[in-house]
């Protein structure tokens, strides 16, 4: 998956390994990987105490697949396309430790047969990570996961959080009346408010070049520290959360996430698990300085082959003037 930039199907793998394509297809159908298998893969390479969990989802695009041929494929909202597109919805918990190492440690594929929402999956995954031995201190999400149920859940698990919130979220300054968050005067270092049906948080505002604004709520389990939580602290968590967006992009561009050509649910699930493992290998190589960045591996793999091909074509025996 890491070495083949374009074709990552069974036939191509069989060609590279010089084995039967039926063997690779049987592998996809035989294995039954679970999210805990991914956690076990990465736990030895991360400090699982005190880090930051980032929760988010992405759509594995399958524009030319037929809905109904594989029950995981359906229409899901895409922030990139700003509309519902055909694909598979992947929800991930992405962990960053204090040394800056980052890897996915739990995931779900949205399955309509589960009768669960993405928020249900998120809470379920957090419970599992804690049960498996993880002790994160903070969780970050976008506004999709900032329901009052989720905020209360984070607090009950003694997690600090920084989440995006909608501009019409009802908040009030202590002693005042509830109003939309966009109506507040928010200073650069934030404003302490009370979210309706939750409690005290600190609100930050980001203004973008095109003039739009986004709002974020920071909760600290020790509320006495909210006053000292400044813009730099907010930005640090924002930078960490951006890592999950980079992870989604790398999965699709470097790990063959959407390049499966199978319809069976078992085969699809195995392919996606292998793609997640491939990304973790990329991150390990980056940590060990084997590669400079995730994107340098494919460039370096093809460099020698491209050089030898060009030199061979320029040799006198292959020259047009020979």
C-alpha positions, 0 to 999 in steps of 0.5 A: 500500500505504501510502495504502490502509488496507484494500484493497491488491489488484489491483482497488483499485490499478487503481481508484486509478490508473485502469488495467486490473486486468489490468495490475496482475495482470500486474505481479505475475506479470511481476516477479522481485524477489530479496532483493538488490534489497531490499538495493540499495534500502536500502544508500544510506540506511544505514551498513552498517559496525558496526551490529546485525543482528537475525534473526527470523521472522513468520507472514503469516496467511492463515487462510482460504486453502487449503493446497496452492493456493499451495505457500508457504502451510502451517502454521507456529508462531505465538508470538502464537497459541501454535499452528500457523496457516495462512500464509507464514513470512517470515524477515528480517535487520533492520539497525540502524546507529549513527544509529538508522536501521533497515531490512530488508536481506535476507529469505526466504520459507520454501519447503518445496521448498528442503528448508532450515530457518529456521536454514539460511536465516539463515546463508545470509542473513548470508553474502549480506549480508557478500558484498554489502558489509555489515560488521555487528559484532553479531547478535541473535536469539531462542532459536529461532536459538541452536543450537550450529551457529549460535553457532559460525557467528556466531563464525566470521564474527567477529560478537558476538552476543546470543541468547535461550537455553532455560532447560535449556541446559547451561552451567557456571561455569569449573571447575564441572559442567554444569547447566541455566542456570535453576539458576544464580544470575545477578546483575544484571550477568550471569554468565560461563559456558561453554556446552556445545560452544561456549565462553565467554559472559555470561548475563543473566536477565530476570524478567517481571511474571507471574513467568516468566524468560528467559535470554540469552547474550552473546558478544564476539569479544574475550572480555577485554571480557566482564567489562566488559559490564554490564546497560545494554549488555545492555538496549541490545541488547535495545532494538535487537532489539525493533525487529524485532518493531515492524517485523513489526507495522508490516508487517502493519498499515501495508504490506498484507503479508497482504492479497494475493488471489492464489494464484500463487507469483510474484504472492505473492512480488512482493506481499511484496517490494512490502510490504517496499519500502513499509515502507522508504519509511515508515522513510525518511519518518520519518528525514527527519521528513516524518512523526512515526512510521510510524503517523502517515502513514495518520492524516494522509492521511485527516485532510483527507478526513474533515474535508472530508466532515464539513464538507460534511455540516454545510453548510446545503445538506445539513442535515436542517433545510434 
